[in-house]
């Protein structure tokens, strides 16, 4: 069948039962599905970290407009039901929104992409690593998913929300070793369960030979 949309073929089908909350117990945070009532908190988090995320996110414009956050959240409800994207907020124990992370079906059959960004004042604590690890494990539990990718921009000097791509053993046991995303060149970071089991942290990520600038963030943020 010919794809007439110009988009890659999908990995997922609509109507999947995906958890709306995931705990990050060691960090005092949790991931929760973003909903329209989160618009003000999302707006405040973007404003608080505007200087750091603005250069890497086309949707992060000056001035930051809460209408954009509302539109993103409304579209996210449709995308969740259609298994196009699962958008989570990163919330602390007091339910403050500290960032966003998404699992997106846009890289073709068998693969899902993770995108994220994090508030400047909570970076450097391993929080986004834990969030990426949780979504990677979730992704490998979905039918037909064989790889997870994070696409990053090498040019950013300061990477406050740089996550590690977690490894996962062949037998399904979590392996807490992780590979640091390298920014010496524009890279695609892809992980499969078998590859993770076989190489752990020693395999260098594959180089993407392209001059196209990544349109995501200092941590590869979900595009709007």
N, C-alpha and C positions, 0 to 999 in steps of 0.2 A: 504494500500500500504506500502510496506517495504521501510524504508529509508536506502539506500545503501551507503550514503555519510559519515555516522558516525556523522553527525551534527544534532542538534535539528531541528524538523519541523519548518517551517517558520511562522511568524506572518503576514507578508506583501506579497503583490504581486508586480511584476515589473510594472514600468510605472506610479507610483503615482506622482501627482502634489504637490510637496513639495516646500515651499518658499525657495529661495536661500539667502534671507537676513531677519534678524530679528533685531529689534531695542532694545537696552538696554538703554532707554532714560535717566534714572536717573543716569547712570554711565558714560555717554559720550562715550559709546562703542556700537558696533553692532556685530552681528554674520553674517558672509558671507560664502557661500560655498567656500571651498578650491579648487583651480584649479592649474594646473601645474606652472603658472607664480609666484605662491607664494613660490616656492622652496627656494629661497635665504632668504626670510624673515623667513620662518619656520626654516631653518638651523640656522640663527642668534639667534632666540629665544631659540632654544634648547641649543646652545653653551652658551648663557648668563646665563642659569639656570642649566647647566650640573651638578654641584655639588649636587643640591637638587633633581633632577629627575633621575639621573643615577642609584641610588640604587634600584629604583622601576620599571624601564622600561627596559626590555631586549633589546629592539631595540636601546636604547640610549647608544652606545658603545664609547669607547675611542680609536682612535679619532672619533669625530662626522663626518660622511661622508655625504656630500650633495647629493650624489647619492642615499642614502637611503631615503631622503626626496622626491626626484624626483619620486622614485619608489612608495612610499606611495601615492603621489598625483595622479599619473597615475592610480594606482589601484583603488583609490577613485572615479575616474570618472566612471569606470565600476560598482563599487558598488552602486553608487548613482542611476544610471539608472536601476539597478536590485533591488533596494530597500533593499540592503544588509546592507548598512551603509550610513548615511548622515553625512559627515565630514564638520564641520564649523570651521573657524578661528575666534578668538576673536580679533577684530580690534578696535583701538581707533579712535578719531575724525580725526587724521592725517593719518589714514590708516596704522598705525604700528601694526604688528601682535603680540599680547600679550599672545597667548595661543591657545589651540585647544579643541573642545568639539564635541563629536560624539553621534549620536543616532543609535544604532546597533541592528539588528535583528538576535539574536543568542541564545536566551534563551527559544525558543519554542513558540507555539501558544498563542496568546493573550498578549505577553509580549515583551517589548523592553528594552535595557540596555543603560544607559548613561555612557560614559567614558570621562575623561577630564584631562588636565594639564594646568598650568598657569605659566607665567614668574614670577620669584622670586620678581622682583621689583614692581609688581602691586598686590601682595597678601595682604590679610587682609582688603580689602575694600568692601567685599560683591559682588565683580564682578562675581565670579564663581557661587555664589548663584543665582544671577540674570540670568546668562546664563543657569544654570540647570533648573530654573523655566520656562524660555522661551521654552526650549526643552521638558519639561514635558507637558506643555500645548499643544505644537505642537503634541506630541505623542498621547495624549488623543483625538485629533481631527482626527486621522487617523483611517480608518476602521478596526474594529476587535481588537483594542488595549485596553486591560483591566487593564494592570499594567505596571509600569515603575520601574526599579531596578537600584541601584548603588551598586557595589561590591567594598568594601574597605579593605585595609590591616591595621590591628590593631597595628602592631609593630612599625609603624613610630611615633616617638616622636614629631617631628615638622611637622605640617600639613599645609603648606602655602597655599595650594589650596583646603582646605576642604570646600566643598559646603554643603548647607542645601538642603534637599529634600523637595520641596514645597508641601503644601497642596492645595486641590482644592475642592470646595463645590459640593454637589450633583446637585445643580441647575446650575452649570457652572460658578458661580461667583468666581473670584480669592479670595483666602483666603491668606493673607500675613503672616500668622503664618507659622512657619517652624520648622522642627525637626533637631536638631544638630546630625550629624553623630557621634556615639560613637565608640571609638577605644579600648575599654577594652578587646575585643575579636574580632576574625574575624567575620564580620557581613555581612549579605545581607540586604539591605534596599529596601523594596518593597512598592509601593504606588499604590492604586487604588482610583478612585474618591469616591466610597462609603466609603472606609476605612478612607480616609482623612476627609470626612464630619463627620464621626462618632467619630473619635478620635482626630482630630486636632493634637496638639503637645504632647499629653499626653501618647500615646501608645508607649511602648518601642519597638525598632526594634527586629526582631527575630534573635536568635543566630544561626549561621551556625557551626555545630559541625564537623569541618574538620580541619585537620592539613595542608592541602594544602595551600601553600603560594599564595596569590593573585598576579597575574602577571601584575597588573596595578599599577598606580602611587600613589604619595601622593595626589591625588585627583582622582585616578582611571582613568588613562590615556587610550586613545584608543590604543589597541595593534596594532602593524604593521603587 
